[in-house]
């Protein structure tokens, strides 16, 4: 809910950019997207109003951002090695699986 009163006959999904020269809201309904400033049509996006080109859609983070190993995966490897060496108690099937996983990782 935007907190703005809707005029009769207008779609709730429309551009709410205020056109000051015409003293009215835009009310365009084609390709309306949500922004921090509210729903905007392509003519009234923040980039368009600032005179900048639109940012191309994409996945967001670059692929290299996910190549750093997390501490969780590193601790899982250490835990597998501890189980495989017998330093940590575990069920026999877990012990065998850990030994197999460590054996496959060694060059």
KAHU-V184945 format. One record per residue. N is the residue number from 1. RES is the residue in one small letter. SS is DSSP state (H for helix, E for strand, L for the rest). PHI is phi in whole degrees, 0 to 359 (999 if undefined). BURIAL is I if it has 9 or more other ideal C-beta (glycine too) atoms within 8 Angstrom, else O. Layout:
<<N	RES	SS	PHI	BURIAL> <N	RES	SS	PHI	BURIAL>>
//
This chain:
<<1	x	L	999	O> <2	x	L	268	O> <3	x	L	82	O> <4	x	L	260	O> <5	x	L	289	O> <6	x	L	267	O> <7	x	L	279	O> <8	x	L	299	O> <9	x	L	88	O> <10	x	L	262	O> <11	x	L	283	O> <12	x	L	289	O> <13	x	L	253	O> <14	x	L	213	I> <15	x	L	291	I> <16	x	L	252	I> <17	x	L	291	I> <18	x	E	274	O> <19	x	E	266	I> <20	x	L	295	O> <21	x	L	296	O> <22	x	L	261	O> <23	x	L	53	O> <24	x	E	203	O> <25	x	E	276	I> <26	x	L	292	I> <27	x	L	62	I> <28	x	L	290	I> <29	x	L	244	I> <30	x	L	273	O> <31	x	L	56	O> <32	x	L	281	I> <33	x	E	231	O> <34	x	E	280	O> <35	x	E	228	I> <36	x	L	299	O> <37	x	L	276	O> <38	x	E	121	I> <39	x	E	287	I> <40	x	E	223	I> <41	x	L	275	I> <42	x	H	301	I> <43	x	H	284	I> <44	x	H	239	I> <45	x	L	291	I> <46	x	H	303	I> <47	x	H	292	I> <48	x	H	295	I> <49	x	H	290	O> <50	x	H	273	O> <51	x	L	81	O> <52	x	L	256	O> <53	x	L	288	O> <54	x	L	291	O> <55	x	L	288	O> <56	x	L	293	O> <57	x	L	292	O> <58	x	L	195	O> <59	x	L	286	O> <60	x	L	104	O> <61	x	L	285	O> <62	x	L	291	O> <63	x	H	301	O> <64	x	H	291	O> <65	x	H	293	O> <66	x	H	258	O> <67	x	L	273	O> <68	x	L	287	O> <69	x	L	292	O> <70	x	L	277	O> <71	x	H	297	O> <72	x	H	293	O> <73	x	H	290	O> <74	x	H	292	I> <75	x	H	290	O> <76	x	H	295	O> <77	x	H	294	I> <78	x	H	297	O> <79	x	H	295	I> <80	x	H	299	I> <81	x	H	292	I> <82	x	H	293	I> <83	x	H	293	I> <84	x	H	294	I> <85	x	H	279	O> <86	x	L	88	O> <87	x	L	284	O> <88	x	L	236	O> <89	x	L	289	O> <90	x	L	201	O> <91	x	L	292	O> <92	x	H	303	O> <93	x	H	291	O> <94	x	H	291	I> <95	x	H	299	I> <96	x	H	295	O> <97	x	H	295	O> <98	x	H	292	I> <99	x	H	299	I> <100	x	H	295	O> <101	x	H	295	I> <102	x	H	291	I> <103	x	H	297	O> <104	x	H	289	O> <105	x	H	279	O> <106	x	L	287	O> <107	x	L	286	O>>
//
